[in-house]
Amino acid sequence: MEIETKDQLLQGLKEVEKWESEQKDLWFWEKLGRLPFVLLDRITPNFVREKLGTAVDEMAVFLETGGSYLVQDEAVYSRFRSRMAGAGQPSGEVAYVAAQAPVKLMDDVARELSESRSTFATVQGATTGIGGIFTLALDIPLLLGTSLKVLQEMALSYGYRPEEKRERLFVVKCLQFASSDIVGKKAILEELSQFDNPAAQKDVMAQLQGWREVVVTYTENFGWKKLFQLVPIAGILFGAYLNRSTVQDVAEAGMMLYRKRRILERLRQAKEPVDVTKSTLQP
């Protein structure tokens, strides 16, 4: 396989940083949407609150063991296998080869998986939108699960293994980034820039204690959107669109952040001086 040159890696890094700079501000509707969440909280039935509580508990299990959200790597590696020589190699060997694949190939696999999960989320949102507030109780945990799974698939696409607890923390940070405002995004980028720095390993693992705020931020971010899904039947259209856009945003964040991480790792291996503490994202 042909590995990228230094110039190609730097160009790829520039593309990711351009994307980071475009995350400067919340979309107008995202800003507006934070206002009625208190109203949504007041009208939310207890059984929906219980589902949200269950989602929080399941996130704890995911961070600890992966739980039911841990994806199978073969579904991702089979996509590499179909593109690369050596069909029939054991999964472990394919995992190694996938981690050494050109970034462009990683991008292709990541885009395929993103589209597949987005399509699934569209159907899921339409289905749970049929019953309005009653099926909303099922929608939020399902959407959280889909988001976690697509992020794990982004990790595998770029050669990282979500069965490792440390990698699951990176997944959660990607989820948090996708639902944060400008201040939150900047802070997360700074944290992730040191994620692979051995000197910062203790600080990175200490961040596990703050995982609950990720779930709160995530649910608040699309809480207003679910107001449109409270109406039976009409909720089909809103649910389909909103779930698809949510998963697309999460997948894009995961793809870009993992892509940047892989490019920086290869530049370090090439002993090229790169300041990974800086980001083009400005407040």
DRENROTOR-458349 format. One record per residue (C-alpha): chain; residue in three letters; residue number from 1; x, y, z negated. Coordinates in Angstrom, 2 decimals. Example, Ala and Ser with C-alpha at 12.3 -4.5 7.8 and 13.67 -1.06 7.14 Angstrom:
2
chaine:A residu:Ala num:1 x:12.30 y:-4.50 z:-7.80 .
chaine:A residu:Ser num:2 x:13.67 y:-1.06 z:-7.14 .
# end
This chain:
283
chaine:A residu:Met num:1 x:0.00 y:0.00 z:0.00 .
chaine:A residu:Glu num:2 x:1.18 y:3.50 z:0.80 .
chaine:A residu:Ile num:3 x:1.52 y:5.59 z:-2.36 .
chaine:A residu:Glu num:4 x:1.11 y:9.35 z:-2.28 .
chaine:A residu:Thr num:5 x:3.98 y:11.75 z:-1.91 .
chaine:A residu:Lys num:6 x:4.69 y:14.45 z:-4.46 .
chaine:A residu:Asp num:7 x:3.02 y:17.06 z:-2.23 .
chaine:A residu:Gln num:8 x:-0.11 y:14.93 z:-1.85 .
chaine:A residu:Leu num:9 x:-0.36 y:14.45 z:-5.62 .
chaine:A residu:Leu num:10 x:0.05 y:18.17 z:-6.24 .
chaine:A residu:Gln num:11 x:-2.62 y:18.91 z:-3.63 .
chaine:A residu:Gly num:12 x:-4.95 y:16.46 z:-5.38 .
chaine:A residu:Leu num:13 x:-4.23 y:18.15 z:-8.70 .
chaine:A residu:Lys num:14 x:-5.00 y:21.53 z:-7.16 .
chaine:A residu:Glu num:15 x:-8.38 y:20.23 z:-5.96 .
chaine:A residu:Val num:16 x:-9.28 y:19.04 z:-9.45 .
chaine:A residu:Glu num:17 x:-8.25 y:22.34 z:-11.02 .
chaine:A residu:Lys num:18 x:-10.36 y:24.19 z:-8.45 .
chaine:A residu:Trp num:19 x:-13.31 y:22.08 z:-9.61 .
chaine:A residu:Glu num:20 x:-12.46 y:22.94 z:-13.23 .
chaine:A residu:Ser num:21 x:-12.52 y:26.64 z:-12.42 .
chaine:A residu:Glu num:22 x:-15.99 y:26.22 z:-10.91 .
chaine:A residu:Gln num:23 x:-17.25 y:24.98 z:-14.28 .
chaine:A residu:Lys num:24 x:-16.96 y:28.53 z:-15.62 .
chaine:A residu:Asp num:25 x:-20.56 y:29.05 z:-16.50 .
chaine:A residu:Leu num:26 x:-23.80 y:27.25 z:-17.10 .
chaine:A residu:Trp num:27 x:-26.31 y:27.27 z:-14.32 .
chaine:A residu:Phe num:28 x:-29.06 y:29.84 z:-15.07 .
chaine:A residu:Trp num:29 x:-31.62 y:27.12 z:-15.79 .
chaine:A residu:Glu num:30 x:-29.21 y:25.41 z:-18.16 .
chaine:A residu:Lys num:31 x:-28.94 y:28.64 z:-20.18 .
chaine:A residu:Leu num:32 x:-32.68 y:29.14 z:-20.15 .
chaine:A residu:Gly num:33 x:-33.20 y:25.51 z:-21.01 .
chaine:A residu:Arg num:34 x:-31.53 y:25.68 z:-24.39 .
chaine:A residu:Leu num:35 x:-34.28 y:27.95 z:-25.69 .
chaine:A residu:Pro num:36 x:-37.31 y:25.66 z:-25.74 .
chaine:A residu:Phe num:37 x:-35.50 y:22.69 z:-27.27 .
chaine:A residu:Val num:38 x:-36.78 y:23.72 z:-30.71 .
chaine:A residu:Leu num:39 x:-40.32 y:23.61 z:-29.31 .
chaine:A residu:Leu num:40 x:-39.66 y:20.21 z:-27.80 .
chaine:A residu:Asp num:41 x:-38.38 y:19.00 z:-31.15 .
chaine:A residu:Arg num:42 x:-41.56 y:20.16 z:-32.88 .
chaine:A residu:Ile num:43 x:-43.91 y:18.40 z:-30.49 .
chaine:A residu:Thr num:44 x:-41.88 y:15.21 z:-30.19 .
chaine:A residu:Pro num:45 x:-43.71 y:12.28 z:-31.82 .
chaine:A residu:Asn num:46 x:-41.95 y:10.29 z:-34.52 .
chaine:A residu:Phe num:47 x:-41.50 y:7.22 z:-32.33 .
chaine:A residu:Val num:48 x:-39.53 y:9.33 z:-29.83 .
chaine:A residu:Arg num:49 x:-37.38 y:10.67 z:-32.66 .
chaine:A residu:Glu num:50 x:-36.72 y:7.09 z:-33.67 .
chaine:A residu:Lys num:51 x:-35.56 y:6.29 z:-30.15 .
chaine:A residu:Leu num:52 x:-33.15 y:9.21 z:-30.28 .
chaine:A residu:Gly num:53 x:-31.86 y:7.92 z:-33.60 .
chaine:A residu:Thr num:54 x:-31.38 y:4.51 z:-32.04 .
chaine:A residu:Ala num:55 x:-29.37 y:6.11 z:-29.24 .
chaine:A residu:Val num:56 x:-27.07 y:7.69 z:-31.83 .
chaine:A residu:Asp num:57 x:-26.58 y:4.34 z:-33.55 .
chaine:A residu:Glu num:58 x:-25.88 y:2.65 z:-30.22 .
chaine:A residu:Met num:59 x:-23.23 y:5.24 z:-29.45 .
chaine:A residu:Ala num:60 x:-21.47 y:4.26 z:-32.68 .
chaine:A residu:Val num:61 x:-21.52 y:0.62 z:-31.59 .
chaine:A residu:Phe num:62 x:-20.22 y:1.58 z:-28.14 .
chaine:A residu:Leu num:63 x:-17.23 y:3.41 z:-29.61 .
chaine:A residu:Glu num:64 x:-16.48 y:0.56 z:-31.98 .
chaine:A residu:Thr num:65 x:-16.94 y:-2.49 z:-29.73 .
chaine:A residu:Gly num:66 x:-18.50 y:-1.42 z:-26.44 .
chaine:A residu:Gly num:67 x:-21.72 y:-3.21 z:-27.38 .
chaine:A residu:Ser num:68 x:-24.32 y:-3.78 z:-24.69 .
chaine:A residu:Tyr num:69 x:-23.06 y:-0.74 z:-22.76 .
chaine:A residu:Leu num:70 x:-19.66 y:-2.25 z:-21.93 .
chaine:A residu:Val num:71 x:-19.57 y:-2.88 z:-18.17 .
chaine:A residu:Gln num:72 x:-18.13 y:-5.86 z:-16.31 .
chaine:A residu:Asp num:73 x:-14.92 y:-4.94 z:-14.51 .
chaine:A residu:Glu num:74 x:-15.41 y:-7.48 z:-11.71 .
chaine:A residu:Ala num:75 x:-18.19 y:-5.38 z:-10.15 .
chaine:A residu:Val num:76 x:-15.65 y:-2.59 z:-9.69 .
chaine:A residu:Tyr num:77 x:-12.63 y:-4.68 z:-8.75 .
chaine:A residu:Ser num:78 x:-14.59 y:-6.52 z:-6.09 .
chaine:A residu:Arg num:79 x:-14.83 y:-3.20 z:-4.25 .
chaine:A residu:Phe num:80 x:-11.05 y:-2.90 z:-4.32 .
chaine:A residu:Arg num:81 x:-10.69 y:-6.51 z:-3.25 .
chaine:A residu:Ser num:82 x:-12.84 y:-5.94 z:-0.18 .
chaine:A residu:Arg num:83 x:-10.57 y:-3.07 z:0.86 .
chaine:A residu:Met num:84 x:-7.20 y:-4.56 z:0.09 .
chaine:A residu:Ala num:85 x:-5.08 y:-7.49 z:1.16 .
chaine:A residu:Gly num:86 x:-4.94 y:-10.45 z:-1.19 .
chaine:A residu:Ala num:87 x:-8.57 y:-11.55 z:-1.27 .
chaine:A residu:Gly num:88 x:-9.13 y:-14.29 z:-3.81 .
chaine:A residu:Gln num:89 x:-6.61 y:-12.93 z:-6.34 .
chaine:A residu:Pro num:90 x:-7.50 y:-13.46 z:-10.01 .
chaine:A residu:Ser num:91 x:-9.25 y:-10.53 z:-11.67 .
chaine:A residu:Gly num:92 x:-6.21 y:-9.64 z:-13.76 .
chaine:A residu:Glu num:93 x:-4.03 y:-9.28 z:-10.68 .
chaine:A residu:Val num:94 x:-6.69 y:-7.25 z:-8.92 .
chaine:A residu:Ala num:95 x:-6.84 y:-4.96 z:-11.97 .
chaine:A residu:Tyr num:96 x:-3.10 y:-4.37 z:-11.70 .
chaine:A residu:Val num:97 x:-3.23 y:-3.73 z:-7.96 .
chaine:A residu:Ala num:98 x:-6.23 y:-1.42 z:-8.38 .
chaine:A residu:Ala num:99 x:-4.28 y:0.67 z:-10.91 .
chaine:A residu:Gln num:100 x:-1.49 y:1.02 z:-8.35 .
chaine:A residu:Ala num:101 x:-3.82 y:1.87 z:-5.45 .
chaine:A residu:Pro num:102 x:-3.62 y:5.24 z:-3.67 .
chaine:A residu:Val num:103 x:-5.77 y:7.92 z:-5.31 .
chaine:A residu:Lys num:104 x:-7.77 y:8.24 z:-2.09 .
chaine:A residu:Leu num:105 x:-8.84 y:4.61 z:-2.37 .
chaine:A residu:Met num:106 x:-9.75 y:5.17 z:-6.01 .
chaine:A residu:Asp num:107 x:-11.84 y:8.19 z:-4.95 .
chaine:A residu:Asp num:108 x:-13.70 y:6.10 z:-2.34 .
chaine:A residu:Val num:109 x:-14.60 y:3.40 z:-4.88 .
chaine:A residu:Ala num:110 x:-15.62 y:6.02 z:-7.47 .
chaine:A residu:Arg num:111 x:-17.93 y:7.79 z:-5.00 .
chaine:A residu:Glu num:112 x:-19.61 y:4.51 z:-4.06 .
chaine:A residu:Leu num:113 x:-20.26 y:3.65 z:-7.69 .
chaine:A residu:Ser num:114 x:-21.49 y:7.16 z:-8.44 .
chaine:A residu:Glu num:115 x:-24.04 y:6.99 z:-5.65 .
chaine:A residu:Ser num:116 x:-25.17 y:3.51 z:-6.73 .
chaine:A residu:Arg num:117 x:-25.75 y:4.62 z:-10.34 .
chaine:A residu:Ser num:118 x:-27.47 y:7.83 z:-9.20 .
chaine:A residu:Thr num:119 x:-29.89 y:5.81 z:-7.09 .
chaine:A residu:Phe num:120 x:-30.59 y:3.55 z:-10.06 .
chaine:A residu:Ala num:121 x:-31.20 y:6.60 z:-12.28 .
chaine:A residu:Thr num:122 x:-33.65 y:7.99 z:-9.71 .
chaine:A residu:Val num:123 x:-35.75 y:4.83 z:-9.82 .
chaine:A residu:Gln num:124 x:-35.44 y:4.67 z:-13.60 .
chaine:A residu:Gly num:125 x:-36.58 y:8.29 z:-14.01 .
chaine:A residu:Ala num:126 x:-39.54 y:7.79 z:-11.70 .
chaine:A residu:Thr num:127 x:-40.59 y:4.65 z:-13.56 .
chaine:A residu:Thr num:128 x:-40.36 y:6.17 z:-17.03 .
chaine:A residu:Gly num:129 x:-42.07 y:9.34 z:-15.80 .
chaine:A residu:Ile num:130 x:-45.33 y:7.51 z:-15.14 .
chaine:A residu:Gly num:131 x:-46.54 y:7.62 z:-18.73 .
chaine:A residu:Gly num:132 x:-45.41 y:11.09 z:-19.76 .
chaine:A residu:Ile num:133 x:-44.49 y:11.45 z:-23.43 .
chaine:A residu:Phe num:134 x:-45.04 y:7.75 z:-24.14 .
chaine:A residu:Thr num:135 x:-42.52 y:6.44 z:-21.63 .
chaine:A residu:Leu num:136 x:-40.16 y:9.34 z:-22.44 .
chaine:A residu:Ala num:137 x:-39.27 y:7.35 z:-25.55 .
chaine:A residu:Leu num:138 x:-37.73 y:4.74 z:-23.26 .
chaine:A residu:Asp num:139 x:-36.15 y:7.18 z:-20.84 .
chaine:A residu:Ile num:140 x:-33.65 y:8.96 z:-23.09 .
chaine:A residu:Pro num:141 x:-31.82 y:5.84 z:-24.37 .
chaine:A residu:Leu num:142 x:-31.83 y:4.38 z:-20.84 .
chaine:A residu:Leu num:143 x:-30.38 y:7.57 z:-19.40 .
chaine:A residu:Leu num:144 x:-27.70 y:7.65 z:-22.09 .
chaine:A residu:Gly num:145 x:-26.84 y:4.04 z:-21.28 .
chaine:A residu:Thr num:146 x:-26.64 y:4.72 z:-17.55 .
chaine:A residu:Ser num:147 x:-24.38 y:7.71 z:-18.19 .
chaine:A residu:Leu num:148 x:-22.02 y:5.64 z:-20.34 .
chaine:A residu:Lys num:149 x:-21.89 y:2.88 z:-17.75 .
chaine:A residu:Val num:150 x:-21.12 y:5.14 z:-14.80 .
chaine:A residu:Leu num:151 x:-18.31 y:6.76 z:-16.80 .
chaine:A residu:Gln num:152 x:-16.82 y:3.36 z:-17.55 .
chaine:A residu:Glu num:153 x:-16.99 y:2.58 z:-13.85 .
chaine:A residu:Met num:154 x:-15.14 y:5.82 z:-13.14 .
chaine:A residu:Ala num:155 x:-12.49 y:4.69 z:-15.64 .
chaine:A residu:Leu num:156 x:-12.09 y:1.31 z:-13.93 .
chaine:A residu:Ser num:157 x:-11.94 y:3.00 z:-10.53 .
chaine:A residu:Tyr num:158 x:-8.85 y:4.92 z:-11.63 .
chaine:A residu:Gly num:159 x:-7.18 y:1.99 z:-13.33 .
chaine:A residu:Tyr num:160 x:-8.20 y:2.47 z:-16.97 .
chaine:A residu:Arg num:161 x:-9.79 y:-0.22 z:-19.15 .
chaine:A residu:Pro num:162 x:-12.87 y:0.79 z:-21.20 .
chaine:A residu:Glu num:163 x:-12.65 y:-2.37 z:-23.30 .
chaine:A residu:Glu num:164 x:-9.89 y:-0.50 z:-25.13 .
chaine:A residu:Lys num:165 x:-11.29 y:1.64 z:-27.95 .
chaine:A residu:Arg num:166 x:-9.10 y:4.59 z:-27.01 .
chaine:A residu:Glu num:167 x:-10.48 y:4.58 z:-23.48 .
chaine:A residu:Arg num:168 x:-14.04 y:4.55 z:-24.78 .
chaine:A residu:Leu num:169 x:-13.21 y:7.77 z:-26.62 .
chaine:A residu:Phe num:170 x:-12.17 y:9.29 z:-23.29 .
chaine:A residu:Val num:171 x:-15.52 y:8.16 z:-21.86 .
chaine:A residu:Val num:172 x:-17.37 y:9.94 z:-24.65 .
chaine:A residu:Lys num:173 x:-15.29 y:13.07 z:-24.10 .
chaine:A residu:Cys num:174 x:-16.27 y:13.03 z:-20.42 .
chaine:A residu:Leu num:175 x:-19.92 y:12.75 z:-21.45 .
chaine:A residu:Gln num:176 x:-19.46 y:15.69 z:-23.81 .
chaine:A residu:Phe num:177 x:-17.77 y:17.74 z:-21.09 .
chaine:A residu:Ala num:178 x:-20.66 y:17.18 z:-18.67 .
chaine:A residu:Ser num:179 x:-23.15 y:18.65 z:-21.15 .
chaine:A residu:Ser num:180 x:-21.07 y:21.46 z:-22.70 .
chaine:A residu:Asp num:181 x:-21.04 y:25.20 z:-22.09 .
chaine:A residu:Ile num:182 x:-17.94 y:27.13 z:-20.94 .
chaine:A residu:Val num:183 x:-16.40 y:27.29 z:-24.41 .
chaine:A residu:Gly num:184 x:-16.94 y:23.59 z:-24.98 .
chaine:A residu:Lys num:185 x:-15.57 y:22.65 z:-21.55 .
chaine:A residu:Lys num:186 x:-12.40 y:24.66 z:-22.12 .
chaine:A residu:Ala num:187 x:-11.82 y:23.04 z:-25.52 .
chaine:A residu:Ile num:188 x:-12.35 y:19.55 z:-24.12 .
chaine:A residu:Leu num:189 x:-9.96 y:20.18 z:-21.22 .
chaine:A residu:Glu num:190 x:-7.31 y:21.22 z:-23.73 .
chaine:A residu:Glu num:191 x:-7.92 y:18.07 z:-25.78 .
chaine:A residu:Leu num:192 x:-7.79 y:15.79 z:-22.75 .
chaine:A residu:Ser num:193 x:-4.61 y:17.42 z:-21.46 .
chaine:A residu:Gln num:194 x:-2.87 y:15.87 z:-24.49 .
chaine:A residu:Phe num:195 x:-4.72 y:12.57 z:-24.39 .
chaine:A residu:Asp num:196 x:-1.75 y:10.58 z:-23.06 .
chaine:A residu:Asn num:197 x:0.85 y:12.48 z:-25.08 .
chaine:A residu:Pro num:198 x:2.32 y:10.03 z:-27.68 .
chaine:A residu:Ala num:199 x:2.87 y:12.90 z:-30.11 .
chaine:A residu:Ala num:200 x:-0.85 y:13.69 z:-30.09 .
chaine:A residu:Gln num:201 x:-2.20 y:10.15 z:-30.47 .
chaine:A residu:Lys num:202 x:-3.25 y:10.58 z:-34.11 .
chaine:A residu:Asp num:203 x:-5.14 y:13.77 z:-33.29 .
chaine:A residu:Val num:204 x:-6.91 y:12.08 z:-30.40 .
chaine:A residu:Met num:205 x:-8.08 y:9.17 z:-32.52 .
chaine:A residu:Ala num:206 x:-9.17 y:11.53 z:-35.29 .
chaine:A residu:Gln num:207 x:-11.65 y:12.99 z:-32.81 .
chaine:A residu:Leu num:208 x:-13.69 y:9.81 z:-33.16 .
chaine:A residu:Gln num:209 x:-15.15 y:11.40 z:-36.28 .
chaine:A residu:Gly num:210 x:-16.88 y:14.06 z:-34.18 .
chaine:A residu:Trp num:211 x:-18.63 y:11.75 z:-31.73 .
chaine:A residu:Arg num:212 x:-22.11 y:12.48 z:-33.13 .
chaine:A residu:Glu num:213 x:-22.01 y:16.04 z:-31.82 .
chaine:A residu:Val num:214 x:-21.67 y:14.56 z:-28.34 .
chaine:A residu:Val num:215 x:-25.05 y:12.88 z:-28.60 .
chaine:A residu:Val num:216 x:-26.66 y:16.02 z:-30.04 .
chaine:A residu:Thr num:217 x:-25.23 y:18.20 z:-27.27 .
chaine:A residu:Tyr num:218 x:-26.16 y:15.65 z:-24.63 .
chaine:A residu:Thr num:219 x:-29.80 y:15.36 z:-25.73 .
chaine:A residu:Glu num:220 x:-30.19 y:19.12 z:-26.21 .
chaine:A residu:Asn num:221 x:-28.82 y:19.76 z:-22.74 .
chaine:A residu:Phe num:222 x:-31.60 y:17.93 z:-20.96 .
chaine:A residu:Gly num:223 x:-34.24 y:18.25 z:-23.67 .
chaine:A residu:Trp num:224 x:-35.92 y:21.16 z:-21.92 .
chaine:A residu:Lys num:225 x:-35.97 y:19.24 z:-18.65 .
chaine:A residu:Lys num:226 x:-37.98 y:16.50 z:-20.26 .
chaine:A residu:Leu num:227 x:-40.74 y:19.02 z:-20.98 .
chaine:A residu:Phe num:228 x:-41.66 y:18.62 z:-17.31 .
chaine:A residu:Gln num:229 x:-41.78 y:14.89 z:-17.76 .
chaine:A residu:Leu num:230 x:-44.40 y:15.04 z:-20.48 .
chaine:A residu:Val num:231 x:-47.20 y:15.18 z:-17.91 .
chaine:A residu:Pro num:232 x:-48.26 y:11.69 z:-16.77 .
chaine:A residu:Ile num:233 x:-47.90 y:10.95 z:-13.04 .
chaine:A residu:Ala num:234 x:-46.30 y:14.36 z:-12.30 .
chaine:A residu:Gly num:235 x:-43.49 y:13.14 z:-14.52 .
chaine:A residu:Ile num:236 x:-42.58 y:10.64 z:-11.80 .
chaine:A residu:Leu num:237 x:-41.15 y:13.36 z:-9.57 .
chaine:A residu:Phe num:238 x:-39.52 y:15.30 z:-12.37 .
chaine:A residu:Gly num:239 x:-38.10 y:12.16 z:-13.96 .
chaine:A residu:Ala num:240 x:-36.63 y:10.91 z:-10.69 .
chaine:A residu:Tyr num:241 x:-34.98 y:14.22 z:-9.84 .
chaine:A residu:Leu num:242 x:-33.73 y:15.07 z:-13.33 .
chaine:A residu:Asn num:243 x:-32.28 y:11.64 z:-14.04 .
chaine:A residu:Arg num:244 x:-30.50 y:11.57 z:-10.70 .
chaine:A residu:Ser num:245 x:-29.00 y:15.04 z:-11.17 .
chaine:A residu:Thr num:246 x:-27.93 y:14.20 z:-14.74 .
chaine:A residu:Val num:247 x:-26.11 y:11.03 z:-13.70 .
chaine:A residu:Gln num:248 x:-24.54 y:12.79 z:-10.71 .
chaine:A residu:Asp num:249 x:-23.17 y:15.51 z:-13.00 .
chaine:A residu:Val num:250 x:-21.81 y:12.95 z:-15.47 .
chaine:A residu:Ala num:251 x:-20.24 y:10.86 z:-12.69 .
chaine:A residu:Glu num:252 x:-18.64 y:13.93 z:-11.11 .
chaine:A residu:Ala num:253 x:-17.12 y:14.97 z:-14.44 .
chaine:A residu:Gly num:254 x:-15.79 y:11.46 z:-15.01 .
chaine:A residu:Met num:255 x:-14.38 y:11.18 z:-11.50 .
chaine:A residu:Met num:256 x:-12.57 y:14.52 z:-11.67 .
chaine:A residu:Leu num:257 x:-11.19 y:14.06 z:-15.18 .
chaine:A residu:Tyr num:258 x:-9.95 y:10.51 z:-14.52 .
chaine:A residu:Arg num:259 x:-8.55 y:11.58 z:-11.16 .
chaine:A residu:Lys num:260 x:-6.58 y:14.39 z:-12.80 .
chaine:A residu:Arg num:261 x:-5.33 y:12.02 z:-15.48 .
chaine:A residu:Arg num:262 x:-4.09 y:9.48 z:-12.92 .
chaine:A residu:Ile num:263 x:-2.39 y:12.16 z:-10.78 .
chaine:A residu:Leu num:264 x:-0.61 y:13.66 z:-13.79 .
chaine:A residu:Glu num:265 x:0.52 y:10.21 z:-14.88 .
chaine:A residu:Arg num:266 x:2.05 y:9.54 z:-11.46 .
chaine:A residu:Leu num:267 x:3.77 y:12.92 z:-11.43 .
chaine:A residu:Arg num:268 x:5.26 y:12.17 z:-14.86 .
chaine:A residu:Gln num:269 x:6.45 y:8.79 z:-13.61 .
chaine:A residu:Ala num:270 x:8.08 y:10.61 z:-10.71 .
chaine:A residu:Lys num:271 x:9.76 y:12.83 z:-13.31 .
chaine:A residu:Glu num:272 x:8.21 y:15.93 z:-11.84 .
chaine:A residu:Pro num:273 x:7.85 y:18.78 z:-14.37 .
chaine:A residu:Val num:274 x:4.14 y:19.50 z:-14.68 .
chaine:A residu:Asp num:275 x:2.63 y:21.67 z:-17.45 .
chaine:A residu:Val num:276 x:-0.38 y:19.55 z:-18.41 .
chaine:A residu:Thr num:277 x:-1.42 y:21.90 z:-21.21 .
chaine:A residu:Lys num:278 x:-2.68 y:24.55 z:-18.80 .
chaine:A residu:Ser num:279 x:-5.94 y:24.62 z:-16.97 .
chaine:A residu:Thr num:280 x:-7.27 y:27.06 z:-14.43 .
chaine:A residu:Leu num:281 x:-10.56 y:27.12 z:-16.33 .
chaine:A residu:Gln num:282 x:-10.94 y:30.55 z:-17.95 .
chaine:A residu:Pro num:283 x:-13.64 y:31.77 z:-20.35 .
# end
